[in-house]
């Protein structure tokens, strides 16, 4: 390519990317400007396109407070660069190290949060349509390689997306070499962040050591090959995601789905349904493929009472053929409340109030009526106890409460949170379920109201 053509070639290439990915329907754009070659080239190209396509360009620079005088230099460089082009530049100073400590995250994550929060704030305050970041083809290839080594699912092998919500990446079809050549041929000055050369960071090792070695020994066009494959994977991923969304809508109600139905799906779709379910209950991003596979295995064995941890107190469990995502619940400790006749008592462990009243005749009022043996002045509400037995209404022999709860398919984590009404030393009612035959009401006794 003749050197003098690189400017026009690059601009046309970026314009094609913007047209293909619907980035041109804008009135204004905020360019994320670090001062490096990538963002300087992006600012120059966007400024050039703005004059022909009628959108306004702004710039934003963040000083993370991590590199001392060098960072101050970069901020001043960005201000001066924008001033010479008549572009309004917003600069934010942040103490990312302190924020990372306060938030309990890495400095890299804290820096990213500060930047994107700043961009979002500027878009809202100044009514700017989108923010353009200077991610390019090599960045995308590095991301793919890093995700592959970490064991990512196919979604992580799609590379950096061209757009996400109000953030666009117009340089994703352009290589780092092309960007540096563009800056050289257009006499564009830029600054260099020395931390990009520090091989302590995984991404820098991939960028500065691994990929150059692959290009030298195996494939000189490695970044082109990887990003071209990523486009194919992205198309496949979009198709599979649409199929999975249809199945998710069909099978999932709240945080519950039929485990057998999930296993009947193709595993590629089942995995995506499970991942979507985890996304709905987990605030932690990036659930690993091994966790998804563990949940799939849970569905396949489909044994009631089995479970696996997902993240931060979230569990997936099987209850009578259902896959349920829920927050981990410990067994409820033993509780016991004596309620005298004519009184009400709120049971915090159960979340409702129990009212005990005398009754001469049965009324059709929704209450439960029980015979009250002579000499019993109160009833007791507890949860289950070891060895509990009762005589289910309509039967003559006794049955263990444990066996009854299993047969009624009461979820295991709810069994210690199910109220049991006791009259004297005997169970009269598993509240909300079965009454005891021995306390059948004839005339003169008590009625129990459950008040939510």
Secondary structure, DSSP 8 states (H G I E B T S, - for coil): --GGGHHHHHHHHHHHHHHHTT--S-SEEEEE--SSHHHHHHHHHHHHHHHHHT-EEEEEEEE-SSSHHHHHHHHHHHHHHHHHHT-EEEEEE--HHHHHHHHTS-HHHHHHHHHHHHHHHHHHHHT--EEE----HHHHHHHHHHHHHTT--GGGGS-S-SEETTEE-TTTTS-HHHHHHHHHHTT------GGGG-TTSHHHHIIIIIHHHHHHHT-TTHHHHHHHHHHHHHHHHHHHHHHHHHHHHHH-BTTEEEHHHHHHS-HHHHHHHHHHHHHHH--SS---HHHHHHHHHHHHH--TT-EEEEETTEEEEEETTEEEEEE--------EEEEETT-EEEETTTTEEEEEEEESS--SSS-EEEE--TT--EEEEE---TT-EE-BTT-SS-EEHHHHHHHTT--HHHHTTS-EEEETTEEEEETTS-BBGGG---SSEEEEEEE-
